[in-house]
Structure formats: structure tokens, C-alpha cells
Amino acid sequence: MAKLSFIFPGQGSQYVGMGKEFFQNFPVARQTFEEADDALRLSLSTLCFDGPESELKLTFNTQPAILTVSVAILRVLSSETGIRPVLVAGHSLGEYTSLIAADALPFTDGVRITRLRGQFMQEAIPVGIGSMAAIIGLSKEDVEKICADAASGQVVSPANYNSPEQIVISGHREAVERASAMATERGARVVPLPVSAPFHCSLMKPTAERLAEELKKISFSDIMIPVISNAEAEIYPSKDDIQALLTKQVDHPVKWEQSMSRLLQEEMEAVIEVGPGRVLCGLMKRINRSVQAINVEDINGLKNLEKTC
């Protein structure tokens, strides 16, 4: 059995139809969607399978939807294969899925808290005040310097250290635009992101404070599989650190490149992206091409994984 990790996607990986094949073919997946529907008292499954896309991409819907699809696939992997991870990690929202995979966070609590997280993120700052952009082709140091120079009394800072040459910035719209212009002048490719709020920067501090109060209501269990945190890019010391690290994650950058480097210190032979999309597999190819990265978002992906592992 190969030594492998499961990694779980975050916001931006959603699409209408995600998870439907698993729902139709595996009772454990169907049960997962039913649990989520009951927990939220709405048909999250219908939103995942049939949309509309405009509703699915609303942050407070997107987050529990991606989490539910990822957990449904995770449960199918667990029940149908002998494949087990020795370590898990998730990108932003995906960190909640990784804690569920490690038996530290009950699934229904995860569904409820990610819906609240999305709601709090959206309410933290009016639509149009903030924005985000991906800077491609500049170093970490260059992007940090550009953000410092572009701030001019506003907020703009790295939000996602995704790979050696892809860093997402976040903050006030005008400051992000100034930083984007500076990055373009230095030869970078800049991609504005279609998001409704500026995630993972200090403008999210009100969200962090509200989320902390809700996290206090959850009874976390011992972490049964090592989990890497976004905020520290280190393995969680214990369940006693979950509340603080999930709170910190909201208004601090996601250290994904650093998290994957930490993961690879454990001599992983493969990483499996469990959930919708292939974003994390793509990032892994930019971080370390020597590591096999496989995504499982449909039954074909499940069959390919069983052949490979």
C-alpha cells in the first residue's frame, strides 16, 4: 500500500452536478447528503446536483456544499476501498473536511459551521468594497513588497500562498487594483478573482471574532489522523488547538505551498484530491512534480485510483 495523503478542496472548486454520481450509486453517499440536508433544513443536495449556479456560488451555500460532496466521496473511499491516508490537509474551507476525515469534527457540525462561516464572511464587508486577485510569476518576497507599497492606508496582503509562482492577494478593491498594476509592470500575469468578499486578510477580523464564538459550541474529538493547518503549515498539536487555528485561518493567509512542503517531509508517495475539481492537483504539480497527484471527483476517478493504488 502506497504511503499517501488526502487533500480537500476549498471555495472555487464547486460546479453544478458535483457529487451526483456518488449519490446515485452509493448508499453511504446518499446518506451523507441526507444528513447535510437535515442539518441545514434545506435541500443542499438539489443545489449541488441541479443548481442554479447563481445560488450555488453564494458563499454560505458554496462552503457546506463542497464540504458535503468531499465527505460523501471520502466515505465511499472508506467503504469501497482499502485506501487510507496517513495524513490529511485541506485548502481553506477544506481544512474543515480534513478535520472530519480525522474524526475530530462531527460531520453535521461541520456542515452547520461552514454555512455560518460563509455567512459571516459575506457580512463582514459590503459587496464591492473588497476584492482578490491571483498574481502569477512573481516570488513571495516580490508580492509582499508590492502589497506593502500599494496599501496607502488601505488593506492589501497575500491571502493564499498557493505555489512558488502563484500568490493570491486580498483587501480593499482599490488597493488590490494598485497592487495588480504594480505586479503587471513587473511582468506578472494578474487574474482578478470572481469572489464576493476579500478572504484571508485583516478585513475578515469581524468574521474571525463571530466564528470563534460559534466554534466554542462544538465538542471536538481527538485527532485520529495527522492534520496540517493552513495558518501554521504544521501538524495540529491536539484537539485543543482546533478552535484557535480555525479562527486564525479566517483573517490570515492560507500557507498552502508551505503546508504541502510540510506534507512532503513525511515522504508521501501520492496525494489524493478528494472532492470537486482538480485545483489542488494542479497546484501540487507546480510545488513538486515528482509526487503523484490524483483527483477523485467522480466514479471514473474512483476507478482510476483503485487501479493506481
C-alpha positions in Angstrom: 0.0 0.0 0.0 1.4 3.4 -1.0 2.0 6.0 1.6 -0.5 8.7 0.7 -2.3 11.8 1.9 -5.8 13.0 1.2 -6.2 16.7 0.4 -9.6 18.5 0.3 -10.5 21.5 -2.0 -11.9 24.9 -1.0 -14.1 27.5 -2.4 -13.9 27.9 -6.2 -14.0 24.2 -6.9 -17.7 24.0 -6.9 -19.9 23.2 -10.0 -23.4 22.2 -10.7 -23.6 18.4 -10.8 -20.9 17.7 -8.3 -21.3 14.6 -6.3 -24.3 13.4 -8.2 -22.7 10.1 -9.5 -21.8 9.1 -6.0 -25.3 10.0 -4.6 -26.9 7.8 -7.3 -24.6 4.8 -6.9 -23.6 4.5 -3.3 -26.0 4.4 -0.2 -23.3 5.9 2.0 -23.0 9.0 -0.2 -26.8 9.3 -0.4 -26.9 9.2 3.4 -24.2 11.9 3.6 -26.3 14.3 1.5 -29.4 13.5 3.5 -27.6 14.3 6.8 -26.5 17.6 5.3 -30.0 18.4 4.1 -31.4 17.7 7.6 -28.7 19.6 9.4 -29.3 22.8 7.3 -33.1 22.2 6.8 -32.7 22.9 3.1 -32.0 20.7 0.1 -28.3 21.2 -0.3 -28.2 18.1 -2.5 -30.6 19.7 -5.0 -28.4 22.7 -5.1 -25.3 20.6 -5.7 -26.9 18.5 -8.4 -29.2 20.9 -10.2 -28.1 24.4 -9.2 -28.9 27.1 -10.1 -25.2 28.1 -10.3 -26.0 31.6 -9.1 -27.3 30.1 -5.8 -24.5 27.5 -5.5 -21.8 30.1 -5.8 -23.2 32.2 -2.9 -20.5 31.8 -0.2 -22.8 30.5 2.5 -24.1 27.8 0.1 -20.8 27.0 -1.5 -18.9 26.1 1.7 -21.2 23.5 3.1 -21.9 22.2 -0.4 -18.2 21.5 -1.2 -17.7 20.0 2.3 -20.6 17.7 1.8 -19.5 16.4 -1.6 -16.0 15.9 -0.3 -17.2 13.9 2.7 -19.6 11.8 0.6 -16.6 10.8 -1.6 -14.4 10.3 1.4 -17.0 7.9 2.9 -17.2 6.0 -0.4 -13.4 5.7 -0.5 -13.6 4.3 3.1 -16.4 1.8 2.5 -15.4 0.6 -1.0 -11.6 0.5 -1.0 -8.8 -0.3 1.4 -7.2 3.1 0.7 -6.4 5.0 3.8 -4.5 8.3 4.2 -1.6 8.7 6.7 -2.0 12.4 6.8 -4.7 15.0 5.6 -4.9 18.6 4.7 -7.4 21.0 3.1 -7.3 24.3 1.4 -9.2 27.0 3.4 -12.7 25.5 3.7 -11.1 22.1 3.0 -9.4 22.2 6.4 -12.8 21.6 7.9 -13.2 18.5 5.7 -9.7 17.3 6.8 -10.8 17.5 10.4 -13.9 15.5 9.7 -11.6 12.9 7.9 -9.5 12.8 11.1 -12.6 12.1 13.2 -12.0 15.4 15.1 -15.1 17.3 13.8 -18.6 15.7 13.6 -19.9 16.0 10.0 -23.2 17.7 10.9 -21.3 20.3 13.0 -19.0 20.8 10.0 -22.0 21.5 7.7 -23.5 24.0 10.1 -20.3 25.8 11.0 -19.2 26.2 7.3 -22.6 27.7 6.4 -22.2 30.2 9.2 -18.6 30.8 8.2 -19.7 31.7 4.7 -22.5 33.9 6.0 -20.1 35.7 8.4 -17.5 36.2 5.6 -20.2 37.8 3.4 -21.5 40.0 6.1 -18.1 41.2 7.2 -17.7 43.8 4.5 -20.2 45.1 1.9 -20.1 43.7 -1.6 -17.8 45.8 -3.9 -15.6 47.1 -1.1 -13.1 44.3 -1.3 -11.6 42.1 -3.9 -9.0 39.4 -4.6 -6.5 38.7 -7.5 -4.1 35.9 -8.3 -0.5 37.1 -9.0 1.3 34.6 -11.2 5.0 34.7 -12.0 6.5 36.7 -9.0 8.2 35.5 -5.9 6.7 35.6 -2.4 9.1 38.4 -1.5 8.1 40.4 -4.6 4.4 40.1 -3.9 4.8 41.0 -0.2 6.8 44.1 -1.2 4.2 45.1 -3.8 1.4 44.8 -1.2 3.3 47.0 1.2 3.9 49.6 -1.4 0.3 49.5 -2.7 -1.5 49.7 0.6 -1.5 53.5 1.0 -3.5 53.3 4.3 -5.8 50.5 3.0 -5.6 46.8 3.3 -3.9 44.6 0.7 -1.9 41.5 1.6 -1.2 37.9 0.5 -4.2 35.7 1.1 -3.1 32.4 -0.4 0.5 31.2 -0.9 -0.7 28.6 -3.4 2.6 27.6 -5.2 6.0 29.1 -5.7 4.7 31.3 -8.5 1.0 31.8 -7.7 0.0 34.0 -4.8 -3.5 35.4 -4.3 -3.8 38.9 -2.8 -6.8 40.2 -0.9 -8.0 43.5 0.6 -9.7 46.8 -0.3 -10.6 46.9 -4.0 -8.6 50.0 -4.8 -5.5 48.7 -3.0 -5.8 45.3 -4.8 -6.0 47.2 -8.1 -2.9 49.2 -7.3 -1.0 46.1 -6.4 -2.2 44.3 -9.5 -1.0 47.2 -11.7 2.4 47.1 -10.0 2.6 43.3 -10.4 1.8 43.7 -14.1 4.5 46.3 -14.6 7.0 43.7 -13.2 5.9 41.1 -15.7 3.4 39.1 -13.7 0.1 37.8 -15.0 -2.7 39.0 -12.9 -6.1 37.3 -12.7 -8.9 39.1 -10.8 -11.0 36.5 -8.9 -14.8 36.5 -9.0 -15.3 36.5 -5.3 -17.9 38.3 -3.2 -15.6 39.2 -0.3 -11.8 39.7 0.4 -11.0 36.4 2.2 -8.0 35.7 4.4 -7.0 39.3 5.2 -7.4 41.6 8.1 -10.8 42.8 6.7 -12.1 39.4 7.8 -11.4 40.1 11.5 -15.1 40.6 12.3 -15.7 37.2 10.8 -13.0 35.6 12.9 -14.5 37.0 16.1 -18.0 35.8 15.2 -16.7 32.4 14.1 -14.7 31.9 17.3 -17.9 32.2 19.4 -19.6 29.5 17.3 -16.6 27.2 17.4 -16.8 27.3 21.2 -20.1 25.4 20.9 -18.6 22.4 19.1 -17.2 19.4 21.0 -14.1 18.4 19.1 -12.7 14.9 19.4 -9.1 13.6 19.4 -7.4 13.9 16.0 -7.0 10.4 14.7 -5.1 11.2 11.6 -2.4 14.0 11.5 -3.9 17.2 10.0 -1.9 20.1 8.7 -3.3 23.6 9.5 -3.5 26.4 6.9 -2.4 29.1 9.3 0.7 27.5 10.6 1.6 24.9 7.9 2.3 22.5 10.7 0.5 19.4 12.1 -2.1 20.2 14.7 -0.7 19.6 18.1 -4.0 18.4 19.6 -7.8 18.9 19.5 -7.3 21.8 22.0 -5.8 23.8 19.1 -8.6 23.4 16.6 -10.7 26.4 17.7 -7.8 28.8 17.7 -6.3 27.6 14.4 -9.7 27.7 12.5 -10.3 31.2 13.9 -6.8 32.4 12.8 -7.3 30.9 9.4 -10.1 33.3 8.5 -8.1 36.6 8.7 -4.6 35.2 8.0 -3.1 33.8 4.8 -3.5 30.2 3.7 0.0 28.8 3.6 -0.8 26.1 1.1 2.7 25.8 -0.6 4.3 25.6 2.9 1.6 23.1 4.0 2.4 20.8 1.0 6.1 21.1 1.7 5.4 20.0 5.3 3.3 17.1 4.0 6.1 16.0 1.7 8.5 15.9 4.6 6.6 12.7 5.5 7.8 11.0 2.3 4.4 10.7 0.7 4.2 8.7 -2.5 0.9 10.2 -3.7 -1.7 12.9 -2.8 -5.3 12.2 -3.5 -7.6 15.3 -4.0 -10.9 14.2 -2.6 -13.8 16.4 -3.8 -14.9 18.5 -6.7 -12.4 19.9 -9.2 -8.6 19.5 -9.8 -7.3 22.7 -8.4 -5.1 21.1 -5.7 -3.7 18.5 -8.1 -2.7 21.4 -10.4 -1.0 23.3 -7.5 0.9 20.2 -6.5 2.4 19.9 -10.0 3.7 23.4 -9.5 5.0 22.7 -6.0 6.6 19.3 -6.6 6.2 17.4 -9.9 7.8 14.2 -8.6 4.8 13.5 -6.4 1.8 11.7 -8.0 -1.4 13.7 -7.6 -4.7 12.1 -8.3 -8.2 13.6 -8.1 -11.4 11.7 -7.2 -14.5 13.7 -8.1 -16.5 11.1 -10.0 -16.7 7.3 -10.4 -14.1 7.3 -13.2 -11.7 9.0 -10.8 -12.5 6.3 -8.2 -11.8 3.5 -10.6 -8.5 5.1 -11.7 -7.5 5.5 -8.0 -8.2 1.8 -7.3 -6.0 0.8 -10.3 -3.2 3.1 -9.3 -3.2 2.4 -5.5 
